[in-house]
Structures are given as structure tokens and as C-alpha cells.
Amino acid sequence: MPAPELAKKELIERAVERSGVKKKDAKPVVEAVLALLGEAVAEGRELNLKPFGKLRINRSQERSNGTVFVCKLRQPPAAAGAANNAAGENAGEGQKSSKDPLAEPAPDS
């Protein structure tokens, strides 16, 4: 059974949890990065973003409701392992991921 779709709202929430930054600071950054990724794909550019992986557009087709891109995404073994670990992270409440965080949380004052 495939994992549920990852929507922007959940992506922002996870970035906030992992980085320790405030949602009001993370949201515009995540939205800007998503816009940049969308623009790069629309230009037909290859993406090489570790640990996400390397994305290459194989072909595209214009449709009435937008452009359909057929892409190939190659992830390094560490990223694939992180994806397989996602279910385990969600099951163990209170456990911190040992994967690379976006940023370390500030020490408590």
C-alpha cells in the first residue's frame, strides 16, 4: 500500500518540527523553494538535490489542465533508507530522527 500524499501543509509542519524554526519563518522559505523547483522543472532543468536525489525529465506533454512531466528520480541509498524509516519514525512518538535535520534547535534558555 503506497504512503499517503505529502501536501504542502504537512511538508511545512515537518520542516518546522525537524528544524526547530517557527512556522512563520519556515512557511515562506518552503513556499519559495517549491516555486523554484517548479520553475526549474518547467524550464526542463535537471535537479541534483542531495539527499532528495537527482531528477531528470524524460518527456513532457501539454494538456488542457497543465503540463504532464514524466521524470526519473534517482535517490542515494541513504535517502531511500530514510523513506523506508518514515513509518518507523511516525510509530515511535517522541523519538528523534537521527537523519540530517534541516537545522539544530536552539538550546533552551
C-alpha positions as CSV (number, residue, x, y, z in Angstrom):
1,M,0.0,0.0,0.0
2,P,1.5,3.3,-1.0
3,A,2.1,6.0,1.6
4,P,-0.3,8.9,1.6
5,E,0.3,12.0,-0.5
6,L,2.6,14.7,1.1
7,A,0.9,18.0,0.8
8,K,2.5,21.4,1.3
9,K,0.9,21.9,4.7
10,E,2.4,18.7,6.0
11,L,5.7,19.5,4.4
12,I,5.8,22.8,6.3
13,E,4.8,21.2,9.6
14,R,7.5,18.6,9.2
15,A,10.1,21.2,8.3
16,V,9.2,23.1,11.5
17,E,9.4,20.0,13.6
18,R,12.8,19.0,12.2
19,S,14.4,22.4,12.1
20,G,13.0,23.9,15.3
21,V,12.3,27.2,13.5
22,K,8.9,29.0,13.9
23,K,6.2,28.2,11.4
24,K,6.0,31.9,10.3
25,D,9.7,31.7,9.4
26,A,9.6,28.3,7.7
27,K,6.5,28.8,5.6
28,P,7.8,31.5,3.2
29,V,11.1,29.6,2.8
30,V,9.4,26.3,1.9
31,E,7.0,28.1,-0.5
32,A,9.9,29.8,-2.2
33,V,11.8,26.6,-2.6
34,L,8.7,24.8,-4.0
35,A,8.3,27.7,-6.5
36,L,11.9,27.5,-7.5
37,L,11.7,23.7,-8.0
38,G,8.5,24.2,-10.1
39,E,10.2,26.8,-12.3
40,A,13.3,24.6,-12.8
41,V,11.1,21.6,-13.9
42,A,9.1,23.9,-16.2
43,E,12.4,25.0,-17.8
44,G,13.3,21.4,-18.4
45,R,16.3,21.6,-16.0
46,E,17.7,18.5,-14.3
47,L,17.7,18.7,-10.5
48,N,20.5,17.4,-8.4
49,L,19.5,18.0,-4.8
50,K,21.1,15.7,-2.1
51,P,19.6,14.0,-0.2
52,F,16.4,14.3,-2.2
53,G,18.1,12.8,-5.3
54,K,18.7,13.5,-8.9
55,L,15.6,14.2,-11.1
56,R,15.7,14.1,-14.8
57,I,12.7,14.9,-17.1
58,N,12.3,12.2,-19.7
59,R,9.4,13.8,-21.6
60,S,6.6,16.3,-21.2
61,Q,3.2,16.7,-22.8
62,E,1.0,19.8,-22.9
63,R,-2.6,19.2,-21.7
64,S,-5.6,21.4,-21.3
65,N,-5.1,21.4,-17.5
66,G,-1.3,21.9,-17.5
67,T,1.9,20.1,-18.5
68,V,2.5,16.5,-17.7
69,F,6.1,15.6,-16.9
70,V,7.5,12.1,-16.9
71,C,10.5,12.1,-14.7
72,K,13.2,9.8,-13.4
73,L,14.3,10.3,-9.8
74,R,17.4,8.5,-8.5
75,Q,17.9,8.6,-4.8
76,P,21.1,7.6,-3.0
77,P,20.7,4.6,-0.7
78,A,20.7,6.8,2.5
79,A,17.6,8.8,1.2
80,A,15.8,5.6,0.2
81,G,16.5,4.2,3.7
82,A,15.1,7.4,5.2
83,A,11.9,6.9,3.2
84,N,11.6,3.4,4.5
85,N,12.2,4.6,8.0
86,A,9.4,7.1,7.8
87,A,6.8,4.7,9.1
88,G,9.0,3.8,12.0
89,E,9.5,7.5,12.9
90,N,5.8,8.0,13.0
91,A,5.1,4.9,15.0
92,G,7.6,5.9,17.8
93,E,6.2,9.0,19.2
94,G,8.8,11.2,21.0
95,Q,11.7,9.6,19.1
96,K,14.0,12.0,17.3
97,S,15.2,11.1,13.8
98,S,19.0,10.6,13.5
99,K,18.8,11.7,9.9
100,D,20.3,15.0,8.9
101,P,17.9,17.7,10.3
102,L,17.4,21.0,8.4
103,A,18.8,22.8,11.4
104,E,19.6,22.1,15.0
105,P,17.1,23.5,17.5
106,A,18.3,26.3,19.7
107,P,19.3,25.4,23.3
108,D,16.7,26.1,25.9
109,S,17.3,29.4,27.8
